Amino acid sequence: MVQDAYNLYMELWEKIDERGIKKRVARHLKACRSSSEIIAYVRSLLDQFRLLDLTGLPGDGKNDAEAIACRKRGNGLVNPRIARYVSAIRFYNKSIALAEANSAALAEAYGNRSAVCFALKEYQAALDNIRLARENPYPENLMHLVDKREQDCRQLLSEVGEQGELKDELAAKVELSHEPNPKIPQIANCLELKHEDQYGRCIVTNRNLKVGDVVIIEKPHSTVLDEELRYLHCDYCNQEAFLSLIPCKQCSITMFCSNACYQSALDSYHRLECPVTKDIRLLFPNVMVLAFRTLAKTITSFNNNLDELKLFTECVEQTSPSPFDYDWTTIGAKDVYATIHSMSTLQGKHTAIDLLQHAVYAIVMSELLFGKTLLGELCGTNEAHRDFIRVLALHLCHIAPVNFRTQDYMDYTPKGREQFGAKNHFTASYPIMSLMNHSCAPNVDRIDMPSSRAIVVIRPIKKGGQLFDNYGMHYCFAKRDERQTELMDLYYFECKCEACVRNYTIYRLLPTKLRGGSFASVMSPEIDEKLTRHDKRAAAAVLPACYKFLEKLDHLYPCLELSAMQLSVQRCFQMLYSLESGKEKYKDICLI
């Protein structure tokens, strides 16, 4: 079986090392004057060592035998002594994705899913799955079972009424704390883009901001669902929909919550991505899968007109526009891509080994596109078009690790004290938020929502002050040397934030600076216990007091009490605003 792209790059580097030509290769890569030259040189190395062989990829396609095997695994989990119904549905969904269109295997998978819906008392969902089973050749000898289940569902619905989605009265809507910018309604009108010698482009505020102020609410340009959620969430909108997912008609691993999402995905990226989506998932980590999807989405947004796309990217590279240069009330898909293309690539700072790795990734991506998708026919023998695609892929491979970020949702975890825990939901690209610089002691935090992300102030910011995000290296959880090394390796800068300059200590060694019970008066043991039990009412009630605490005592920063309060605020954000798994409501029926 073909190794993943990272191991391919590592094997190439080992071959280079064995030949004793590392220094020569490094010099050549750093001397290249263009991305085309880098790709051509790395391709010559791959050919020289005969490493680029993608013929062993398993490919994709429907497979009734595998579908039946998955359905049988699901059946084993439905056994009343096991009763792991949600786990069973994951296998039924995989069976649905694998099954041939209009096949008995597909019909039976829908039928079995309807049985689990019935057991979970989701009667309307059961009826929807019975309808899908009937639309396919469901076996006649089993038809009496779905007939009886359908009759029971209708009877029970008539007795208790249709149980729609329960409204969460505590589900607060996140809104900007200040008037929105008239041309960029995603941001508060107090935010401006400036250029500073130390930081380059940065976002600053032209008025004082207080703790709790929401200043950005942004939807992502592109997302890629976490691998573990493939058979539980929709690939397009990322919402949990395990009772109702429908499959792509061509590939075997992509599912959607509705025909509307399926069509939207086809129109924006999946028509091009579909033939290779399984290969890409096997070959690359999620952040590079998003780079590939961004490439597919971009080509589609230009109606596959590569000449137009090439001219557009050349113009963007000359002007380097930012999200603040556009009117987002009228912006089109092409100009939105311009804000992605203009993201930092750390150009000129990459090491030779980084250039080698990203070039290998770009070559593999483009080879798959040329060999298995409509892009191969579109490019034909036009080497200029093929070279442009490789260069664009390399550009996005540079952008991805610097700018693309994971986003969390709250998954139900029945084991232990915590009822819910944050888990990866999807990887996303946010053009506006990508402009924020890093601090190991950030003054803003992210609120992850089902289909967007907000930025909230967690430390007072004076007029003219910069908004500082955290790139994953917080002083509470890593010592300065560790942070400095990691940030240099990933982003090529020496961090000079306040935490690094003043050498703040890690969380457990922070000093306590408050006397008396001021912290406990806000975050009492009783409230902490309620938060542990995921009590949303307690989270909503305590947040205003948390904001006041952080605002009033910021002059004591850093200290254990303030850092603990920031963590509590983050916990409340997750409870109130993040997408929350619906699995909890089945905890009394099954073992999940």
FIMI-620297 format. One record per residue (C-alpha): z negated, y negated, x negated; residue number from 1. Coordinates in steps of 0.1 Angstrom, whole numbers, plus 5000, padded with zeros to 4 digits. Example, Ala and Ser with C-alpha at 12.3 -4.5 7.8 and 13.67 -1.06 7.14 Angstrom:
2
[zami [4922, 5045, 4877], 1];
[zami [4929, 5011, 4863], 2];
***
This chain:
592
[zami [5000, 5000, 5000], 1];
[zami [5008, 4965, 4988], 2];
[zami [4978, 4947, 4973], 3];
[zami [4968, 4913, 4987], 4];
[zami [4981, 4881, 4973], 5];
[zami [4950, 4873, 4953], 6];
[zami [4950, 4907, 4935], 7];
[zami [4988, 4902, 4929], 8];
[zami [4980, 4869, 4911], 9];
[zami [4951, 4886, 4892], 10];
[zami [4974, 4914, 4881], 11];
[zami [4999, 4889, 4869], 12];
[zami [4973, 4870, 4849], 13];
[zami [4961, 4903, 4833], 14];
[zami [4996, 4912, 4823], 15];
[zami [5000, 4877, 4807], 16];
[zami [4967, 4883, 4789], 17];
[zami [4978, 4917, 4777], 18];
[zami [5009, 4902, 4762], 19];
[zami [4988, 4875, 4745], 20];
[zami [5008, 4847, 4760], 21];
[zami [4981, 4829, 4781], 22];
[zami [4982, 4797, 4761], 23];
[zami [5020, 4796, 4762], 24];
[zami [5021, 4802, 4799], 25];
[zami [4994, 4776, 4805], 26];
[zami [5013, 4750, 4784], 27];
[zami [5045, 4758, 4803], 28];
[zami [5029, 4754, 4837], 29];
[zami [5012, 4721, 4828], 30];
[zami [5045, 4708, 4814], 31];
[zami [5065, 4715, 4846], 32];
[zami [5077, 4682, 4861], 33];
[zami [5081, 4695, 4897], 34];
[zami [5069, 4721, 4921], 35];
[zami [5103, 4737, 4920], 36];
[zami [5099, 4742, 4882], 37];
[zami [5065, 4757, 4887], 38];
[zami [5077, 4782, 4914], 39];
[zami [5108, 4791, 4894], 40];
[zami [5087, 4798, 4863], 41];
[zami [5061, 4819, 4881], 42];
[zami [5088, 4838, 4899], 43];
[zami [5104, 4846, 4865], 44];
[zami [5070, 4860, 4854], 45];
[zami [5066, 4881, 4885], 46];
[zami [5101, 4895, 4880], 47];
[zami [5095, 4900, 4842], 48];
[zami [5065, 4922, 4850], 49];
[zami [5081, 4937, 4881], 50];
[zami [5051, 4928, 4903], 51];
[zami [5067, 4912, 4934], 52];
[zami [5073, 4942, 4956], 53];
[zami [5066, 4936, 4993], 54];
[zami [5084, 4967, 5005], 55];
[zami [5051, 4986, 5009], 56];
[zami [5037, 4964, 5036], 57];
[zami [5029, 4983, 5067], 58];
[zami [5048, 4959, 5089], 59];
[zami [5040, 4955, 5126], 60];
[zami [5050, 4968, 5159], 61];
[zami [5038, 4985, 5190], 62];
[zami [5024, 5020, 5186], 63];
[zami [5014, 5040, 5217], 64];
[zami [4997, 5067, 5196], 65];
[zami [4974, 5042, 5179], 66];
[zami [4968, 5025, 5213], 67];
[zami [4957, 5058, 5228], 68];
[zami [4934, 5064, 5198], 69];
[zami [4918, 5030, 5203], 70];
[zami [4913, 5036, 5240], 71];
[zami [4896, 5069, 5233], 72];
[zami [4872, 5052, 5209], 73];
[zami [4864, 5027, 5236], 74];
[zami [4858, 5055, 5261], 75];
[zami [4832, 5069, 5237], 76];
[zami [4812, 5037, 5239], 77];
[zami [4813, 5035, 5277], 78];
[zami [4792, 5067, 5278], 79];
[zami [4760, 5057, 5299], 80];
[zami [4738, 5070, 5271], 81];
[zami [4754, 5045, 5247], 82];
[zami [4765, 5017, 5272], 83];
[zami [4780, 4994, 5245], 84];
[zami [4804, 4979, 5270], 85];
[zami [4815, 4948, 5251], 86];
[zami [4822, 4969, 5220], 87];
[zami [4842, 4992, 5242], 88];
[zami [4863, 4963, 5255], 89];
[zami [4871, 4953, 5219], 90];
[zami [4888, 4987, 5215], 91];
[zami [4905, 4985, 5249], 92];
[zami [4919, 4951, 5239], 93];
[zami [4931, 4965, 5206], 94];
[zami [4947, 4993, 5226], 95];
[zami [4964, 4967, 5249], 96];
[zami [4977, 4948, 5219], 97];
[zami [4991, 4980, 5203], 98];
[zami [5006, 4996, 5234], 99];
[zami [5043, 4995, 5241], 100];
[zami [5054, 4971, 5268], 101];
[zami [5057, 4988, 5303], 102];
[zami [5040, 5020, 5291], 103];
[zami [5014, 5043, 5305], 104];
[zami [4993, 5036, 5274], 105];
[zami [4992, 4999, 5283], 106];
[zami [4985, 5006, 5320], 107];
[zami [4956, 5030, 5311], 108];
[zami [4940, 5005, 5287], 109];
[zami [4941, 4978, 5315], 110];
[zami [4926, 5004, 5339], 111];
[zami [4898, 5013, 5315], 112];
[zami [4891, 4976, 5310], 113];
[zami [4888, 4971, 5347], 114];
[zami [4862, 4999, 5348], 115];
[zami [4840, 4981, 5322], 116];
[zami [4845, 4948, 5341], 117];
[zami [4832, 4966, 5372], 118];
[zami [4802, 4979, 5353], 119];
[zami [4795, 4943, 5341], 120];
[zami [4797, 4931, 5377], 121];
[zami [4827, 4910, 5369], 122];
[zami [4845, 4920, 5401], 123];
[zami [4873, 4894, 5400], 124];
[zami [4881, 4902, 5364], 125];
[zami [4882, 4939, 5374], 126];
[zami [4907, 4931, 5401], 127];
[zami [4928, 4911, 5377], 128];
[zami [4929, 4941, 5353], 129];
[zami [4937, 4965, 5381], 130];
[zami [4967, 4942, 5390], 131];
[zami [4978, 4944, 5353], 132];
[zami [4974, 4982, 5353], 133];
[zami [4996, 4985, 5385], 134];
[zami [5023, 4962, 5369], 135];
[zami [5027, 4990, 5344], 136];
[zami [5033, 5028, 5350], 137];
[zami [4998, 5038, 5357], 138];
[zami [4995, 5076, 5359], 139];
[zami [4997, 5088, 5395], 140];
[zami [4969, 5114, 5390], 141];
[zami [4945, 5086, 5381], 142];
[zami [4956, 5061, 5408], 143];
[zami [4929, 5072, 5432], 144];
[zami [4903, 5059, 5407], 145];
[zami [4917, 5023, 5406], 146];
[zami [4923, 5024, 5443], 147];
[zami [4886, 5031, 5449], 148];
[zami [4876, 5006, 5423], 149];
[zami [4898, 4979, 5439], 150];
[zami [4883, 4986, 5473], 151];
[zami [4847, 4984, 5459], 152];
[zami [4855, 4952, 5441], 153];
[zami [4868, 4935, 5473], 154];
[zami [4839, 4948, 5493], 155];
[zami [4814, 4935, 5468], 156];
[zami [4831, 4901, 5465], 157];
[zami [4831, 4897, 5503], 158];
[zami [4794, 4904, 5503], 159];
[zami [4782, 4881, 5475], 160];
[zami [4811, 4856, 5473], 161];
[zami [4834, 4851, 5444], 162];
[zami [4813, 4845, 5413], 163];
[zami [4831, 4818, 5394], 164];
[zami [4819, 4804, 5361], 165];
[zami [4783, 4791, 5364], 166];
[zami [4781, 4754, 5356], 167];
[zami [4757, 4747, 5328], 168];
[zami [4738, 4716, 5340], 169];
[zami [4725, 4710, 5305], 170];
[zami [4760, 4710, 5289], 171];
[zami [4762, 4675, 5276], 172];
[zami [4795, 4658, 5270], 173];
[zami [4798, 4643, 5235], 174];
[zami [4810, 4607, 5236], 175];
[zami [4815, 4580, 5210], 176];
[zami [4784, 4558, 5207], 177];
[zami [4806, 4527, 5203], 178];
[zami [4838, 4514, 5219], 179];
[zami [4868, 4535, 5206], 180];
[zami [4894, 4521, 5183], 181];
[zami [4923, 4510, 5206], 182];
[zami [4949, 4527, 5184], 183];
[zami [4928, 4556, 5172], 184];
[zami [4906, 4566, 5202], 185];
[zami [4891, 4595, 5182], 186];
[zami [4870, 4571, 5162], 187];
[zami [4845, 4543, 5169], 188];
[zami [4860, 4508, 5165], 189];
[zami [4835, 4501, 5137], 190];
[zami [4851, 4525, 5113], 191];
[zami [4876, 4514, 5087], 192];
[zami [4896, 4530, 5059], 193];
[zami [4890, 4514, 5025], 194];
[zami [4899, 4522, 4989], 195];
[zami [4872, 4523, 4962], 196];
[zami [4877, 4529, 4925], 197];
[zami [4851, 4557, 4924], 198];
[zami [4861, 4575, 4956], 199];
[zami [4897, 4565, 4964], 200];
[zami [4903, 4565, 5001], 201];
[zami [4870, 4565, 5021], 202];
[zami [4857, 4557, 5056], 203];
[zami [4832, 4529, 5059], 204];
[zami [4815, 4511, 5088], 205];
[zami [4816, 4474, 5096], 206];
[zami [4783, 4474, 5114], 207];
[zami [4749, 4491, 5111], 208];
[zami [4749, 4527, 5124], 209];
[zami [4717, 4544, 5136], 210];
[zami [4707, 4580, 5136], 211];
[zami [4723, 4598, 5165], 212];
[zami [4755, 4576, 5167], 213];
[zami [4786, 4597, 5173], 214];
[zami [4815, 4580, 5155], 215];
[zami [4843, 4605, 5154], 216];
[zami [4855, 4631, 5179], 217];
[zami [4887, 4648, 5167], 218];
[zami [4908, 4677, 5178], 219];
[zami [4923, 4699, 5150], 220];
[zami [4959, 4698, 5140], 221];
[zami [4960, 4736, 5136], 222];
[zami [4935, 4765, 5138], 223];
[zami [4933, 4801, 5128], 224];
[zami [4909, 4824, 5146], 225];
[zami [4884, 4843, 5126], 226];
[zami [4895, 4879, 5119], 227];
[zami [4866, 4895, 5137], 228];
[zami [4873, 4876, 5169], 229];
[zami [4910, 4887, 5172], 230];
[zami [4903, 4910, 5202], 231];
[zami [4876, 4889, 5218], 232];
[zami [4891, 4853, 5217], 233];
[zami [4924, 4837, 5225], 234];
[zami [4946, 4831, 5194], 235];
[zami [4958, 4797, 5207], 236];
[zami [4928, 4779, 5224], 237];
[zami [4901, 4800, 5205], 238];
[zami [4881, 4805, 5237], 239];
[zami [4862, 4837, 5243], 240];
[zami [4881, 4857, 5269], 241];
[zami [4876, 4894, 5262], 242];
[zami [4878, 4905, 5298], 243];
[zami [4912, 4890, 5304], 244];
[zami [4932, 4889, 5271], 245];
[zami [4969, 4897, 5273], 246];
[zami [4990, 4908, 5243], 247];
[zami [5019, 4892, 5225], 248];
[zami [5049, 4912, 5236], 249];
[zami [5061, 4918, 5200], 250];
[zami [5033, 4919, 5175], 251];
[zami [5002, 4942, 5177], 252];
[zami [4974, 4919, 5167], 253];
[zami [4977, 4886, 5186], 254];
[zami [4962, 4881, 5221], 255];
[zami [4959, 4852, 5245], 256];
[zami [4937, 4843, 5274], 257];
[zami [4966, 4833, 5297], 258];
[zami [5004, 4832, 5299], 259];
[zami [5001, 4794, 5294], 260];
[zami [4984, 4798, 5261], 261];
[zami [5009, 4825, 5251], 262];
[zami [5038, 4802, 5258], 263];
[zami [5021, 4772, 5240], 264];
[zami [5016, 4794, 5210], 265];
[zami [5053, 4805, 5210], 266];
[zami [5064, 4770, 5214], 267];
[zami [5043, 4756, 5185], 268];
[zami [5040, 4784, 5159], 269];
[zami [5040, 4820, 5170], 270];
[zami [5078, 4825, 5176], 271];
[zami [5083, 4820, 5138], 272];
[zami [5050, 4836, 5127], 273];
[zami [5051, 4866, 5150], 274];
[zami [5071, 4890, 5128], 275];
[zami [5049, 4885, 5098], 276];
[zami [5015, 4877, 5113], 277];
[zami [5000, 4911, 5105], 278];
[zami [5013, 4910, 5070], 279];
[zami [4999, 4874, 5064], 280];
[zami [4965, 4885, 5077], 281];
[zami [4965, 4914, 5053], 282];
[zami [4976, 4894, 5023], 283];
[zami [4957, 4862, 5026], 284];
[zami [4922, 4848, 5033], 285];
[zami [4918, 4827, 5064], 286];
[zami [4923, 4793, 5047], 287];
[zami [4957, 4804, 5034], 288];
[zami [4966, 4820, 5067], 289];
[zami [4961, 4784, 5081], 290];
[zami [4983, 4770, 5054], 291];
[zami [5010, 4795, 5065], 292];
[zami [5005, 4786, 5102], 293];
[zami [5007, 4749, 5094], 294];
[zami [5040, 4756, 5077], 295];
[zami [5053, 4776, 5107], 296];
[zami [5041, 4749, 5131], 297];
[zami [5058, 4721, 5110], 298];
[zami [5091, 4739, 5109], 299];
[zami [5090, 4744, 5146], 300];
[zami [5081, 4708, 5153], 301];
[zami [5113, 4698, 5136], 302];
[zami [5133, 4723, 5157], 303];
[zami [5140, 4743, 5125], 304];
[zami [5160, 4714, 5111], 305];
[zami [5152, 4718, 5074], 306];
[zami [5173, 4689, 5063], 307];
[zami [5154, 4665, 5086], 308];
[zami [5121, 4680, 5075], 309];
[zami [5130, 4676, 5039], 310];
[zami [5139, 4639, 5043], 311];
[zami [5107, 4633, 5063], 312];
[zami [5084, 4649, 5037], 313];
[zami [5102, 4629, 5009], 314];
[zami [5095, 4597, 5028], 315];
[zami [5059, 4607, 5034], 316];
[zami [5053, 4614, 4997], 317];
[zami [5067, 4580, 4988], 318];
[zami [5045, 4561, 5013], 319];
[zami [5014, 4583, 5014], 320];
[zami [5004, 4573, 5050], 321];
[zami [4969, 4579, 5063], 322];
[zami [4957, 4586, 5099], 323];
[zami [4947, 4550, 5101], 324];
[zami [4984, 4539, 5098], 325];
[zami [4994, 4554, 5132], 326];
[zami [4989, 4546, 5168], 327];
[zami [4974, 4579, 5181], 328];
[zami [4979, 4569, 5217], 329];
[zami [5017, 4574, 5212], 330];
[zami [5019, 4595, 5181], 331];
[zami [5043, 4625, 5180], 332];
[zami [5039, 4659, 5164], 333];
[zami [5060, 4649, 5134], 334];
[zami [5039, 4619, 5125], 335];
[zami [5007, 4640, 5130], 336];
[zami [5021, 4664, 5104], 337];
[zami [5026, 4634, 5081], 338];
[zami [4988, 4629, 5081], 339];
[zami [4984, 4666, 5070], 340];
[zami [5011, 4664, 5043], 341];
[zami [4993, 4633, 5029], 342];
[zami [4960, 4651, 5025], 343];
[zami [4946, 4653, 4990], 344];
[zami [4962, 4680, 4968], 345];
[zami [4942, 4671, 4937], 346];
[zami [4976, 4665, 4921], 347];
[zami [4974, 4664, 4883], 348];
[zami [4939, 4679, 4882], 349];
[zami [4948, 4716, 4888], 350];
[zami [4943, 4740, 4859], 351];
[zami [4972, 4762, 4848], 352];
[zami [4955, 4792, 4865], 353];
[zami [4953, 4773, 4898], 354];
[zami [4989, 4765, 4896], 355];
[zami [4997, 4801, 4889], 356];
[zami [4976, 4813, 4918], 357];
[zami [4990, 4789, 4944], 358];
[zami [5026, 4795, 4932], 359];
[zami [5021, 4832, 4937], 360];
[zami [5008, 4825, 4972], 361];
[zami [5037, 4802, 4980], 362];
[zami [5063, 4828, 4967], 363];
[zami [5048, 4856, 4988], 364];
[zami [5047, 4834, 5019], 365];
[zami [5083, 4823, 5015], 366];
[zami [5095, 4858, 5008], 367];
[zami [5080, 4870, 5040], 368];
[zami [5096, 4841, 5059], 369];
[zami [5130, 4848, 5044], 370];
[zami [5129, 4885, 5048], 371];
[zami [5113, 4890, 5082], 372];
[zami [5117, 4859, 5103], 373];
[zami [5146, 4838, 5117], 374];
[zami [5141, 4815, 5087], 375];
[zami [5161, 4840, 5065], 376];
[zami [5191, 4836, 5087], 377];
[zami [5186, 4799, 5091], 378];
[zami [5186, 4794, 5053], 379];
[zami [5212, 4820, 5046], 380];
[zami [5225, 4815, 5011], 381];
[zami [5215, 4779, 5010], 382];
[zami [5193, 4779, 4979], 383];
[zami [5183, 4743, 4984], 384];
[zami [5168, 4752, 5017], 385];
[zami [5150, 4782, 5003], 386];
[zami [5137, 4761, 4974], 387];
[zami [5124, 4735, 4998], 388];
[zami [5105, 4760, 5018], 389];
[zami [5088, 4774, 4987], 390];
[zami [5079, 4739, 4976], 391];
[zami [5065, 4730, 5010], 392];
[zami [5045, 4763, 5010], 393];
[zami [5031, 4754, 4976], 394];
[zami [5021, 4719, 4988], 395];
[zami [5002, 4734, 5017], 396];
[zami [4985, 4760, 4994], 397];
[zami [4973, 4730, 4973], 398];
[zami [4960, 4712, 5004], 399];
[zami [4943, 4742, 5022], 400];
[zami [4913, 4749, 4999], 401];
[zami [4905, 4712, 4995], 402];
[zami [4908, 4701, 5031], 403];
[zami [4907, 4730, 5056], 404];
[zami [4872, 4739, 5069], 405];
[zami [4856, 4767, 5090], 406];
[zami [4841, 4759, 5123], 407];
[zami [4812, 4779, 5140], 408];
[zami [4803, 4791, 5174], 409];
[zami [4771, 4806, 5187], 410];
[zami [4773, 4844, 5189], 411];
[zami [4747, 4864, 5209], 412];
[zami [4726, 4884, 5185], 413];
[zami [4702, 4906, 5205], 414];
[zami [4684, 4918, 5174], 415];
[zami [4655, 4898, 5159], 416];
[zami [4638, 4867, 5172], 417];
[zami [4669, 4844, 5174], 418];
[zami [4690, 4851, 5205], 419];
[zami [4720, 4833, 5191], 420];
[zami [4733, 4827, 5156], 421];
[zami [4761, 4806, 5141], 422];
[zami [4791, 4826, 5131], 423];
[zami [4826, 4816, 5119], 424];
[zami [4848, 4808, 5149], 425];
[zami [4880, 4795, 5133], 426];
[zami [4894, 4776, 5103], 427];
[zami [4908, 4742, 5111], 428];
[zami [4925, 4711, 5097], 429];
[zami [4912, 4677, 5107], 430];
[zami [4933, 4648, 5094], 431];
[zami [4908, 4620, 5100], 432];
[zami [4877, 4638, 5090], 433];
[zami [4893, 4650, 5058], 434];
[zami [4891, 4613, 5046], 435];
[zami [4853, 4615, 5043], 436];
[zami [4840, 4619, 5008], 437];
[zami [4813, 4643, 4997], 438];
[zami [4776, 4638, 4991], 439];
[zami [4750, 4664, 4983], 440];
[zami [4727, 4643, 5005], 441];
[zami [4751, 4635, 5034], 442];
[zami [4745, 4608, 5060], 443];
[zami [4765, 4624, 5087], 444];
[zami [4767, 4659, 5102], 445];
[zami [4793, 4678, 5121], 446];
[zami [4790, 4689, 5157], 447];
[zami [4812, 4720, 5163], 448];
[zami [4825, 4721, 5199], 449];
[zami [4847, 4747, 5216], 450];
[zami [4880, 4729, 5207], 451];
[zami [4871, 4699, 5187], 452];
[zami [4845, 4685, 5162], 453];
[zami [4824, 4654, 5163], 454];
[zami [4807, 4634, 5135], 455];
[zami [4771, 4622, 5141], 456];
[zami [4750, 4600, 5119], 457];
[zami [4719, 4617, 5106], 458];
[zami [4707, 4589, 5083], 459];
[zami [4709, 4551, 5089], 460];
[zami [4741, 4536, 5075], 461];
[zami [4741, 4499, 5067], 462];
[zami [4771, 4476, 5074], 463];
[zami [4797, 4483, 5047], 464];
[zami [4783, 4517, 5039], 465];
[zami [4804, 4548, 5035], 466];
[zami [4803, 4579, 5057], 467];
[zami [4795, 4609, 5035], 468];
[zami [4802, 4644, 5046], 469];
[zami [4790, 4676, 5028], 470];
[zami [4815, 4700, 5013], 471];
[zami [4792, 4730, 5013], 472];
[zami [4769, 4721, 4984], 473];
[zami [4737, 4705, 4998], 474];
[zami [4708, 4696, 4975], 475];
[zami [4684, 4715, 4998], 476];
[zami [4701, 4748, 4990], 477];
[zami [4714, 4745, 4955], 478];
[zami [4702, 4730, 4922], 479];
[zami [4721, 4701, 4906], 480];
[zami [4737, 4722, 4879], 481];
[zami [4749, 4747, 4904], 482];
[zami [4763, 4720, 4927], 483];
[zami [4780, 4702, 4899], 484];
[zami [4797, 4734, 4886], 485];
[zami [4808, 4744, 4920], 486];
[zami [4822, 4710, 4929], 487];
[zami [4840, 4707, 4896], 488];
[zami [4855, 4742, 4900], 489];
[zami [4867, 4735, 4936], 490];
[zami [4874, 4698, 4938], 491];
[zami [4876, 4687, 4901], 492];
[zami [4851, 4659, 4903], 493];
[zami [4817, 4652, 4888], 494];
[zami [4794, 4644, 4917], 495];
[zami [4775, 4611, 4914], 496];
[zami [4759, 4611, 4948], 497];
[zami [4723, 4600, 4951], 498];
[zami [4710, 4636, 4951], 499];
[zami [4728, 4643, 4918], 500];
[zami [4719, 4609, 4901], 501];
[zami [4682, 4612, 4911], 502];
[zami [4682, 4650, 4908], 503];
[zami [4667, 4658, 4942], 504];
[zami [4649, 4691, 4942], 505];
[zami [4657, 4721, 4965], 506];
[zami [4642, 4723, 5000], 507];
[zami [4612, 4746, 4993], 508];
[zami [4601, 4723, 4964], 509];
[zami [4605, 4690, 4983], 510];
[zami [4573, 4669, 4984], 511];
[zami [4555, 4663, 5017], 512];
[zami [4551, 4625, 5022], 513];
[zami [4536, 4623, 5057], 514];
[zami [4500, 4624, 5066], 515];
[zami [4486, 4636, 5099], 516];
[zami [4506, 4653, 5125], 517];
[zami [4536, 4630, 5129], 518];
[zami [4561, 4658, 5123], 519];
[zami [4543, 4682, 5145], 520];
[zami [4541, 4656, 5173], 521];
[zami [4579, 4657, 5175], 522];
[zami [4587, 4693, 5164], 523];
[zami [4556, 4711, 5176], 524];
[zami [4552, 4749, 5171], 525];
[zami [4558, 4752, 5209], 526];
[zami [4591, 4734, 5207], 527];
[zami [4601, 4753, 5176], 528];
[zami [4594, 4786, 5195], 529];
[zami [4616, 4774, 5224], 530];
[zami [4644, 4765, 5200], 531];
[zami [4641, 4800, 5185], 532];
[zami [4646, 4813, 5221], 533];
[zami [4676, 4791, 5225], 534];
[zami [4660, 4769, 5251], 535];
[zami [4687, 4742, 5257], 536];
[zami [4664, 4722, 5279], 537];
[zami [4639, 4719, 5250], 538];
[zami [4668, 4710, 5226], 539];
[zami [4681, 4682, 5249], 540];
[zami [4646, 4668, 5254], 541];
[zami [4636, 4667, 5217], 542];
[zami [4667, 4652, 5202], 543];
[zami [4660, 4615, 5210], 544];
[zami [4625, 4618, 5193], 545];
[zami [4642, 4635, 5163], 546];
[zami [4666, 4606, 5160], 547];
[zami [4637, 4581, 5160], 548];
[zami [4618, 4601, 5134], 549];
[zami [4648, 4601, 5110], 550];
[zami [4656, 4565, 5116], 551];
[zami [4620, 4551, 5112], 552];
[zami [4611, 4572, 5081], 553];
[zami [4644, 4571, 5062], 554];
[zami [4626, 4551, 5035], 555];
[zami [4607, 4582, 5025], 556];
[zami [4639, 4602, 5019], 557];
[zami [4640, 4628, 5004], 558];
[zami [4609, 4647, 5016], 559];
[zami [4602, 4680, 5033], 560];
[zami [4596, 4665, 5067], 561];
[zami [4629, 4646, 5069], 562];
[zami [4649, 4676, 5056], 563];
[zami [4632, 4699, 5081], 564];
[zami [4640, 4674, 5109], 565];
[zami [4676, 4672, 5099], 566];
[zami [4678, 4710, 5101], 567];
[zami [4662, 4710, 5135], 568];
[zami [4687, 4684, 5147], 569];
[zami [4715, 4706, 5135], 570];
[zami [4700, 4735, 5154], 571];
[zami [4699, 4715, 5186], 572];
[zami [4735, 4704, 5181], 573];
[zami [4745, 4740, 5179], 574];
[zami [4726, 4750, 5210], 575];
[zami [4739, 4721, 5231], 576];
[zami [4775, 4716, 5220], 577];
[zami [4789, 4747, 5202], 578];
[zami [4809, 4773, 5220], 579];
[zami [4785, 4799, 5231], 580];
[zami [4793, 4836, 5236], 581];
[zami [4790, 4848, 5272], 582];
[zami [4778, 4882, 5261], 583];
[zami [4741, 4873, 5267], 584];
[zami [4745, 4876, 5305], 585];
[zami [4752, 4913, 5301], 586];
[zami [4720, 4920, 5281], 587];
[zami [4703, 4937, 5310], 588];
[zami [4733, 4958, 5319], 589];
[zami [4743, 4972, 5285], 590];
[zami [4736, 4971, 5247], 591];
[zami [4765, 4948, 5240], 592];
***
